[in-house]
């Protein structure tokens, strides 16, 4: 689900950035320190649910709502540099009977991400704009899946570079500008153990020596030790208020390596267990996203698109198609620009211009 992965989002922000670089964005009289804050409402449905794509082995329809609150606050902003704080909170509501939730129509709180960004504009002139940014990043396990598996929090850093450029003369009405971007995000999760554990389980199990034990391990496999997400983005401003954006994400993660523990019986003898020489500890998820983004009003952007978020290697051990998998979805997103909405609600009515009486 989106919001649990960093990176790709509908291109509403990219559309507004392109208009700014092209000089078509209105100049604000008073810039709010929390400008750029958004409230997002998204509806998505899997391709399998609406009968698009390959045949499936078992039906698992999914239609989901996603709410995201993404405030931003500028600590300072100068002509070429800015420092801002960001928060990202998520809530999901699955409206079918998919196995993605435990109960039918169960609301699920997603993960929470906090980060700070220092951005510096290297060059801005005649529609060209080059910006680099970097900053620390933290995640909180507000989602039940991460919290129940023993995750405490995550710390990391991010860096990005974006380039806006004109692709048509200033007086052109269509295909006026383009935007390219690259982002790298490193995260290190802090967990209670190297495997997913939950102290409330107390499950009776048997170890490799045949002894009965009480285990708190939640599921097989090892926890992620480090992750590196690489995000490539691109977009074209088709019309003054209509843009097209595409993103491709490589989410790389390295898990902890299992340790060999000697098996000791009642006799004072121990033996080493049989294990693989180099167990697999590297995983890759791929995420391809494309959307059309229309600024219906200054207060709201409408995005219609398609994305495929899946593991690079499928359950059959084969490499998956980056553009399609059973998890692929179509989505419709409404993004509310909270600062613009606030300004509109608090704008003073303009008095009509005086007119002279006819003689």
N, C-alpha and C positions, 0 to 999 in steps of 0.2 A: 504494500500500500504506500501511496505517496505520503510524505511527511515523516515516514520512518527512515527514509533515505535522503541524504543531503544532495542538493544540486538541482536537478531539472524541475522547472516549474513553468506554468503557462507564461507566455511572453508579454504580459501586460506591462511589466516594468520596462522591458526592452523597447516596447513601442513608444513609451513616453520618453525614454532616453534618446531614442532616435529622433524624435521630434525636437528635443532640446538641442541636439547636435546640429540639426539642420536649420535651427533658428526659427522653427514654426511653433514652439511652445510659448504660451503666453507668459510674460514676466510677472511674477507675483509681487504685489505691493509690499506685503509683509510675510516673510517666510516663517512658518511655524517650526519650532525646534523638533517637533515630532512628525514632520512631513514625511511622506513615504510609508506611513503606517497603513496597513491594509487588513481588511476582514474578508475572508475567502469562503465561498460556498461552492462546492463541487459535487456533481453527480457523475458517476461512472458506472459502466456496465461492461462485463466481459464479452468478448466477441462470441464465445461459445453460447452465451445466453440468448443472443439475437440471431444465432444460426450462421455466423460468418466464420469462415476458416475450415480447417480440416475436421474429419470425423473424430469423435471423442469416445473414450472407452466407457466412461460413466458420467452422467449428467450432474453438474454442480453449478447451478445458476447463481449469479452474483450481481446484485444491483446495490450500490452503496452511496451514501452521502458522506461528505467530508467537510468539516468546518475547521478553518485555520485562522488563528489570531496572530498577526505578525506586526507588533509595534516596533517602531524605530525612534531613537532620540539622538539628536545631534548635540554633542557636548561643545563643539565649536566648528565653525566653517569659515574658511578664508577663500581668497580668489582661486587658489590651486590645491588646497588641502582641506580635509575634513576628518573629524573623528566622531564616530557614532556607535551607539549601543543597540543591540537587536535581541528580540525574543521571538520564539516560534512555538506555539502551543497548538495541539491537534485533538480533534474529537471525530470519531467515525460512528456511523450508524448503518448497519447492514440490513436491508429491507427485504431480502429474500430469506431462504433457509439454507444458506451456504455453510459449509463446514469451517469457514474462517472464524466463526464465533462459537461459543459454547452453547448459548441459548438463542432462540429465534428473536430477531430484532434487538439484539443486545448492543447498547451503546458502549463503545470502547474508547478510553482515553489513550491518546498516542504519546510518543516521547516528547520531551521538551528540550529545546536547544537554545542556548544563549551564546552570543559572541559579540566581540567588539571589532570594529573595522577602522583602520587608518587608510584613507584613500588620498592619492596624490595624482593630479592631472599633469602629465608630462607635456602635452601639447593640445591646444584647442584653437583652431582657426579655420574659417571657411568650410565648416561642416566636418572637418577632421577633429577627432577627439581621442586621445590616448590616456588611459587611466590605469594605474596599478594600485592594488590594495592588499592589506595583510592584517592579521590580528589573531588573538587567541579565541578558542572555541570550547564550549563545555556542553555536555549532555546530562540530563537527569532522567532516571528510569521511572517516569510517571506512568508508563504503560505497564500493565500487569505482567506481560510476558517477560520483560527484562527484569522487573523487580522480583518476580517469583523465582527466576533462575539465579538470583544472587548477585545481580549487578548493582554496584553502589553509585557510580557516576563515571563519566568519561571526560578526559581532557585532551586537548590537541590544539592545532593551529591551522590556519588557512591562508592562501595567497592566490591572487587572481590578477588577470590583465584583460582589459577590453579595448577594442579599437572600433570606433565609428568612422565611416567614410562616405562621402557623397558618390553616387553612381549616375547622377543626371544633373543637368544645369539647374541653377537656382529657381528658374521659372517653371520647371517641370512640375506636372501634377501627379505623376505616378512613378513608382520605382525610383524614389528620390535618394535613398541612402541604404547602407548595409551596416551590419554590426557583427563582429567576431569576438569571441571570448574564450578564455581558458581559466579553469579554477582547479587547484589542488587542495585537498583537505586531509590532514593526518589526524587520527584519533587513537587514543590508548584507553580502553575501558578498564576500570578497576572493579574486580569481582571478588566475591568471598572465597572462591576456589577456582582452580583451573578447569573444572567441569561444572555444568549447571547444577546447582544444589538448592534445596529448599528444606529448611529445618522442620517444617510442619509435616513432612511426608512420613518419615519413619517406616519405610517400606522393608518388609522382611525379604531378604535375598540370600543367594548362595554365592560365595566367592569361588575362585578358580581351584581352591583346595578342597571344595566340597563342604565348607563350614557355613552354618547359618549365621547371618549378620543382619544388623539393622542399618539400612542405607538411606541417606538423604539426597542421593543423586536423582535429579529430575528426569533426565533423558540421556541417551548415549551421545557420545561426541565430546569434543573439547571446546572450551570457550575461546572467543577471539582475543588474541593478545595485542595485535596492532592492525590498523586498517588504513588504507590510502585510497582515496576516491579522486579520480581524474574526470573532469567535466569539460566537454567541448561544446560550445554553443555558436549558433549563427542565426542571423535574421535579416530580413529585407523589409523595408518600409514600402508597401505596395501603394497605399494611398495615405493622405495626411492622417487619417484615423484608423487605418487598417494595416496590420503587419503580419508577417509570417515568421515563425520561429521554429528552430529545430535544435535538439540537444542529443548528445550521446555521452553516456556515463559509463565508466569502468570502475566498479567498486571492488577493490582488491582487499582481501583480509588474510591474515596469518594466524592460525590457531596455536595454542600451547601444544607442545609435543608431549605425548604420554610418557611417563617414567616407568621403568621396569622395577617392580617391587618383588623382592625375594619371597617365595612361598615357604613358610615354615610350619611344619606339623608339630604334633606333641613331642616328637623326638627332637633332640637338639641338632637337627639338620635342616638346611634350607637349600632350595634349588631355584635357579633363575628361570623365569617363564620364557616361553618361545614368543618372539616378537618379530615384527618387520624391521629391516635395517633402516629404512627411511620412510616412515609413515607419512601419508599425504597430510599436509598442514596448510596448503594454499588454496583459497577459494576465490572465485570471480563471479560477480553478478553484473549483467549488462542491462542498460536502460536506454532505450531509444524513444524519443518523444518528438512530436511535431504538432503545431497548433496554428490556427488563424486567430488573431487577437484584434478585436474591434473596440475602440473607445466610443461606446454608445453615448456616454456623457462624460464630462470631466470627472464626475463622481464615480463612474463605474465602467469597467472593462469586461467584455464578454469574450470568452475563449472557447473554441471548439477544436478538439484534437483527438489524437490517438497516441497511446504509448504501450510499450512492451517492456516490463520489468521482470527479469527471470534470471535463473542461474545459467552460467555459460555452458555447463555440462548437465544434460538432462538425466532423468532417473534411469534411462537405458544406457548411460555411459557415453552417449554421443553428443557432439557439440551442437547446441541449439541455434536456430536461426535468430539473429539479433532483432529481426523485424516482426517475428511472430512466435508465439508460444501459447499454451492453454491459458496463461495469465494475462494475455493482451487485453486492453480495454479501450473503449471510446469514452470521452469525457466532455462535459459542458461545465464551464466554470464562470462564476460571477465574482469579480474582484472589486470590492468597495474601497475607494481611496478616502480614508477617514479624515485626513486633513482638509481635503476639498469639500467633503460633506459638512464638516464643522464650519468652514468659512462661509459656505452657502447658507447654512442655518443662521449664522450670526451676522450676515451682511445687512447693512442698513439700507432700507428702501430709498431709491433715488427719486428725488422730487421731480415732477414733470417740468420741462422748460416753460418759462412764461411766454404767453402769446399776446400780441397786440390786438385790441378790438378793431373791427373793421369800421371805417367811417362812411 
